[in-house]
Amino acid sequence: MKSEFDFISKIRGRSILSKIGDDCAVLPKDSRTDLVITTDLLVEDIDFRLEWAKPEFLGHKALAVSLSDVAAMGAKPVWAMLSVGIPAQVWKTDFVEKFYDGWFALAEKFGIELVGGDVSKTPDKIVIDSIIAGEIKKGKAILRSTAQPNDLIFVTGELGGAAAGLQLLENGESLKNTQHKNLLLRQLAPDPQVEIGQILSEKNLATSMIDLSDSLSSDLIHICQESKVGAKIYAEKIPIDKNLLENFDFLDFALNGGEDFELLFTANPKNQKKIFGLQNESENYIFTHIGEITKNAETIEFISKDETRILDPEGFRHF
């Protein structure tokens, strides 16, 4: 059975402009500015479950996942369009109003204007289509295809928390009956790293970048494929979410869990000191060097104390 990435690759071959392949499409706006545009589809019981998430959280996440794409390009988000398909039984409740309350609360934080969208009825499931546009100086969008051998590999924040939150939700925990609120919120209301993405672009510190939505293993291979390079990463360097419990598979969650919505980027070694210097500017800036880019195209070496093995992508897939 073909995967969603196989299908996207096939469609990409039919795109005359060849804009498919990054977190956002990059289009010219004027002589000084490029426009980046992304779209995300969230489907009930595939991407979220109503018994887990308050509608305000779902509105927040619908915007956050798209903001994370814009962050990965180093751009400033400016406007959005939002379309929702709602079953009749849900429409009769206050769900839609609360959903938009959550959406607008996050939009206000980043100064985003809602410029359009649509509302329709669906047979039995909620469907959400989120479109976000951002702006960046001409030619400054950070792509997946520009990593170079010997570049250092960095991630922001901590990894594995969203996957742990998902497991807790699947096991019946909720915000009302949990001692692990931070983990559940990593899954239900993630924080997109918009500010960090813009800083990396403005200071020319990243040679390539992607957001960690599918997983570290899956998203790193995307950079390797687009840049025609390989990578090696070190188990002991991967920053594990400090809230993970002893019975969790820490490393598997960090490597393959997905939905942390942190940033994975590469950088020239000469900029390492500048990158770590950013951490002195704000406690919200956390960068960890986890590996290096190699010439071994499309191969990720995973190095631990016990072994070196080839890391296969095992993150979330819709198909």
JOTABEL-V653582 format. One record per run of one state. SS is the DSSP state (2 for helix, 1 for strand, 0 for the rest). FROM is the first residue (numbers start at 1). TO is the last residue. If there is no record, write none. Layout:
BEGIN
ss->{SS	SS}
from->{FROM	FROM}
to->{TO	TO}
END
This chain:
BEGIN
ss->{0	2	0	1	0	1	0	1	0	2	0	1	0	2	0	2	0	1	0	1	0	1	0	1	0	2	0	2	0	2	0	1	0	2	0	1	2	0	1	0	2	0	1	0	2	0	1	0	1	0	1	0}
from->{1	4	13	25	29	33	45	48	49	55	73	76	87	88	92	95	111	113	122	127	138	152	157	159	160	161	171	181	189	194	203	208	212	216	228	230	235	238	240	241	250	257	263	268	269	281	287	295	300	304	308	311}
to->{3	12	24	28	32	44	47	48	54	72	75	86	87	91	94	110	112	121	126	137	151	156	158	159	160	170	180	188	193	202	207	211	215	227	229	234	237	239	240	249	256	262	267	268	280	286	294	299	303	307	310	319}
END
